Structure formats: C-alpha cells, structure tokens
C-alpha cells in the first residue's frame, strides 16, 4: 500500500513495502523484513475484529462486566491550561466538599457494574484537578477498594496540591499517578509546581516511593514551542534533583496538542516547514540510545513491533483512547455516562448507568469510517485519534496533521531499529488526503 524509501549510513538506498492493514512490512522481493534486530520473530496469530462505532448506523452500547471505569468528579481546577478541552464546559462547583453524591454513587455501583470482585478492573479518578475533590476521592476510593480488593487505581493531577499526607494515603490505597506537566513549556498550563517548595516536596515524596514500583509518570503535551523529548526529560531530572541511584519516574507524552479550539491551533505547527522541524526534532530525540528505554518511547515501539510480530490486522484496531470498547465507561457522579472524561461538554452525554441498556455511543466515529485514516501509514501507531471529531471538521484536520507529525517520527524510529536505515520518503496512491501521493520525511 505504501512504498518506504530509506537510506543507510553509507548512503545506499533501501526500499520496503508497508501495508498497515495487513501489518506486512516486506522487501521488494516480498520477503518479510526480519525482526531479529529487535529480538523478535514473526508469530502470526488470529485476532478478533472490533466493533466499529458510527454516530448514525452503529451506535454501540456498554457491557455491565466492565474492565475500565473512568469517574469524573467535576471540572473544578486550580489551573487554566491554554489547551484544556474542558474549559468551555467549566463553571463554579459548589459541591467540592460534599460527599453525599459519592455515597449515592457507591450505593448504586453494584447495580450497573457486574464485574466479579476477583476479576481485573481499573478505576480512574478524573477532574478538573482531581485533588480539588480530595474528600470525595478519599471516600470513593476507600469504598471501591472494599468492593474490589485487587482493582487498579489511577489518577491524573497537576501535582500542585500533593503533600506528604496525601501521598501516604494514595500509596496505601494502591494508586498510580500521572502528573500533567509540560516541562520547559509549563507556562501554557499555569504555575510550575516544581518551583513551589511545598508542592515540590510532595511530588518528590511521591516519586521516591512510587517510582520504584513503576506507578508514577510525568505526562507532557507537545506543542510547536515545546516538542523536544530530550529537553523535556532533562527538565524533570534537573528539577527533581533526585539522589544518586534513585529510580526516576516514567516520562510519557500524549503527543501533539489536540485542536479543540482556536487557541490550540495557535500552539500547533503552522506550516509544512514547522511540521518537518517538529517531526525531525522528535525523531532525533527518541532515536538517542538513552531515550529508547524512556516509557513513552519503549511503549510506542513495543506496541508497533507487536503488530508486526503477530500480524495484527487493522480490523482488530479500536480507537486509541479505548472509549469505543464495550467494557470501558466514563461517567459523572450523578450516573450520566459521557464519551470522554477529558471533555464533558453537554453534547457528550450518552445516557445513564441507571438506564444502562439505553446507553449509546453517539457523536463517535471509528477510524475505519474516515478515509484519511484508512489511507494513513501510521494507522497502527495513531489508532485513529479522537473519535469525537467529525470528518471534514477543521478540528479533525488540524489534529490529524499534529498526530501524523508525532507518529511518523515513531514509525521512522521503528524502521531505523529494524533496518539501520533512515526514512527519507513515503509514496502511495493516497497518503491520508486526496491528491497526496508522496511525503518527504
């Protein structure tokens, strides 16, 4: 489907063929590219096809035997991030300390979540800034832990409200934390908690105790002004100033900024030259030997290499966020089911857990219903991006461009590790959009 032109260190060319739908990466003679350089062998296996949600003709529901429950406590936040997708829906929340709604939520939880106590299940605690809802979270987590002793708990936070007591309780309850922080680009989010001695002490305490268990990460959003993965990692290492031999936290990124509103577009690459500079900076950073073990790099690579190893075809590929899965749900404390815990606009309501069989995934488009996704060489890495954006919308096009710039750097790195050659050019009958038949890296 795509012809990939690469160049070896001595300048000699190498051409391979790549079909993201069949997961076949082959040489010109049809032989599969050897996976030995990454310590793997081809082990094709059957994969189950996923349901392909569509807002008009395939509005999927949810399964009561859930494996992922994302609870949105509210949208209150002590920061004002420039690209926050919740900002348009945010308003004053006077119920921050009231736990009545938590008690009702917990009481009715077994009515709609039928996952057996010993089965794998993960609960995520979302805001706004979740720690603003500290009283609610404590009450909720302790009650759920009693119901599902082995459940995984995870929470994003900007870190500014962490202190030793909170960290000790979070450790006791078995939480994993993701600290949303953009490193040298933090000014887009707001104040830097790593410059606040009290917040820094809480964050360092969390890192020192959770990092050895792999349960804490710093998560950054990349922008035109802040996209160098090495600079971001080094920023955190310098600010944390951990003692010699200490285990460092994981460093992850959700990729380039998603374009929900005009301000997001201003933080995105504006020209093709901008996109070229961003993708090459990302590639140069993640291709360094000391960066390949970093969490977001190793995770992306292992996922893509597993696609090649098992020949996982695209009909088994769901959306990147997982919110199209029947066993994954996001909801407010009042039981309203929403499409995404990171948005929560009124149009995202899908139904209520108290009328479970009527829940329908509206406003959602699986990647297979988008022609640009079907003709994209980085499809297995991207997973179709955000399924809320309608095809043809300005938000979708700009977000697609940003995602492509980010993901193509990882495809280039995967090819380099497999062939010891650098990606130079891609050709195909169509590369994402009509009329585009060639792409220079």
Secondary structure as the mmCIF struct_conf table of DSSP 4:
data_model
#
loop_
_struct_conf.conf_type_id
_struct_conf.id
_struct_conf.beg_label_comp_id
_struct_conf.beg_label_asym_id
_struct_conf.beg_label_seq_id
_struct_conf.end_label_comp_id
_struct_conf.end_label_asym_id
_struct_conf.end_label_seq_id
STRN STRN1 UNK A 2 UNK A 8
TURN_TY1_P TURN_TY1_P1 UNK A 9 UNK A 10
BEND BEND1 UNK A 11 UNK A 11
STRN STRN2 UNK A 13 UNK A 19
TURN_TY1_P TURN_TY1_P2 UNK A 20 UNK A 23
STRN STRN3 UNK A 24 UNK A 27
TURN_TY1_P TURN_TY1_P3 UNK A 28 UNK A 29
BEND BEND2 UNK A 30 UNK A 30
HELX_LH_PP_P HELX_LH_PP_P1 UNK A 31 UNK A 31
STRN STRN4 UNK A 32 UNK A 32
HELX_LH_PP_P HELX_LH_PP_P2 UNK A 33 UNK A 34
HELX_RH_3T_P HELX_RH_3T_P1 UNK A 36 UNK A 38
TURN_TY1_P TURN_TY1_P4 UNK A 39 UNK A 39
HELX_LH_PP_P HELX_LH_PP_P3 UNK A 48 UNK A 51
STRN STRN5 UNK A 54 UNK A 54
TURN_TY1_P TURN_TY1_P5 UNK A 55 UNK A 57
STRN STRN6 UNK A 58 UNK A 58
BEND BEND3 UNK A 64 UNK A 65
BEND BEND4 UNK A 67 UNK A 67
STRN STRN7 UNK A 68 UNK A 72
BEND BEND5 UNK A 78 UNK A 78
TURN_TY1_P TURN_TY1_P6 UNK A 82 UNK A 83
TURN_TY1_P TURN_TY1_P7 UNK A 85 UNK A 86
HELX_RH_3T_P HELX_RH_3T_P2 UNK A 87 UNK A 89
TURN_TY1_P TURN_TY1_P8 UNK A 94 UNK A 97
HELX_RH_AL_P HELX_RH_AL_P1 UNK A 100 UNK A 112
TURN_TY1_P TURN_TY1_P9 UNK A 117 UNK A 118
BEND BEND6 UNK A 119 UNK A 119
STRN STRN8 UNK A 122 UNK A 126
BEND BEND7 UNK A 128 UNK A 129
HELX_RH_3T_P HELX_RH_3T_P3 UNK A 130 UNK A 133
HELX_RH_AL_P HELX_RH_AL_P2 UNK A 134 UNK A 147
TURN_TY1_P TURN_TY1_P10 UNK A 149 UNK A 150
STRN STRN9 UNK A 152 UNK A 157
BEND BEND8 UNK A 159 UNK A 159
TURN_TY1_P TURN_TY1_P11 UNK A 160 UNK A 161
HELX_RH_AL_P HELX_RH_AL_P3 UNK A 164 UNK A 173
TURN_TY1_P TURN_TY1_P12 UNK A 174 UNK A 174
STRN STRN10 UNK A 175 UNK A 180
HELX_RH_3T_P HELX_RH_3T_P4 UNK A 183 UNK A 188
TURN_TY1_P TURN_TY1_P13 UNK A 189 UNK A 189
BEND BEND9 UNK A 190 UNK A 191
HELX_RH_3T_P HELX_RH_3T_P5 UNK A 193 UNK A 195
BEND BEND10 UNK A 196 UNK A 196
HELX_RH_AL_P HELX_RH_AL_P4 UNK A 197 UNK A 210
HELX_RH_3T_P HELX_RH_3T_P6 UNK A 211 UNK A 213
TURN_TY1_P TURN_TY1_P14 UNK A 214 UNK A 214
STRN STRN11 UNK A 216 UNK A 222
STRN STRN12 UNK A 223 UNK A 223
TURN_TY1_P TURN_TY1_P15 UNK A 224 UNK A 225
STRN STRN13 UNK A 226 UNK A 226
HELX_RH_AL_P HELX_RH_AL_P5 UNK A 229 UNK A 240
HELX_LH_PP_P HELX_LH_PP_P4 UNK A 242 UNK A 243
TURN_TY1_P TURN_TY1_P16 UNK A 244 UNK A 245
HELX_LH_PP_P HELX_LH_PP_P5 UNK A 246 UNK A 249
STRN STRN14 UNK A 250 UNK A 256
HELX_LH_PP_P HELX_LH_PP_P6 UNK A 257 UNK A 258
BEND BEND11 UNK A 260 UNK A 261
HELX_RH_AL_P HELX_RH_AL_P6 UNK A 262 UNK A 266
TURN_TY1_P TURN_TY1_P17 UNK A 267 UNK A 267
BEND BEND12 UNK A 268 UNK A 268
BEND BEND13 UNK A 271 UNK A 271
HELX_RH_AL_P HELX_RH_AL_P7 UNK A 272 UNK A 286
TURN_TY1_P TURN_TY1_P18 UNK A 287 UNK A 287
BEND BEND14 UNK A 288 UNK A 288
HELX_RH_AL_P HELX_RH_AL_P8 UNK A 289 UNK A 292
TURN_TY1_P TURN_TY1_P19 UNK A 293 UNK A 293
BEND BEND15 UNK A 294 UNK A 294
HELX_RH_AL_P HELX_RH_AL_P9 UNK A 295 UNK A 310
TURN_TY1_P TURN_TY1_P20 UNK A 311 UNK A 311
HELX_RH_3T_P HELX_RH_3T_P7 UNK A 314 UNK A 316
TURN_TY1_P TURN_TY1_P21 UNK A 320 UNK A 321
TURN_TY1_P TURN_TY1_P22 UNK A 323 UNK A 324
BEND BEND16 UNK A 325 UNK A 325
TURN_TY1_P TURN_TY1_P23 UNK A 326 UNK A 327
STRN STRN15 UNK A 328 UNK A 332
TURN_TY1_P TURN_TY1_P24 UNK A 333 UNK A 334
BEND BEND17 UNK A 335 UNK A 335
STRN STRN16 UNK A 336 UNK A 338
BEND BEND18 UNK A 339 UNK A 339
TURN_TY1_P TURN_TY1_P25 UNK A 341 UNK A 343
HELX_RH_3T_P HELX_RH_3T_P8 UNK A 346 UNK A 348
STRN STRN17 UNK A 349 UNK A 352
HELX_RH_3T_P HELX_RH_3T_P9 UNK A 353 UNK A 358
BEND BEND19 UNK A 363 UNK A 363
HELX_RH_3T_P HELX_RH_3T_P10 UNK A 367 UNK A 369
HELX_RH_AL_P HELX_RH_AL_P10 UNK A 371 UNK A 374
TURN_TY1_P TURN_TY1_P26 UNK A 375 UNK A 375
TURN_TY1_P TURN_TY1_P27 UNK A 377 UNK A 378
HELX_RH_AL_P HELX_RH_AL_P11 UNK A 379 UNK A 382
TURN_TY1_P TURN_TY1_P28 UNK A 383 UNK A 384
BEND BEND20 UNK A 385 UNK A 385
TURN_TY1_P TURN_TY1_P29 UNK A 387 UNK A 388
BEND BEND21 UNK A 389 UNK A 389
HELX_LH_PP_P HELX_LH_PP_P7 UNK A 390 UNK A 390
TURN_TY1_P TURN_TY1_P30 UNK A 391 UNK A 392
HELX_RH_AL_P HELX_RH_AL_P12 UNK A 394 UNK A 419
BEND BEND22 UNK A 420 UNK A 420
STRN STRN18 UNK A 421 UNK A 428
BEND BEND23 UNK A 429 UNK A 429
BEND BEND24 UNK A 431 UNK A 433
TURN_TY1_P TURN_TY1_P31 UNK A 434 UNK A 435
STRN STRN19 UNK A 438 UNK A 440
#
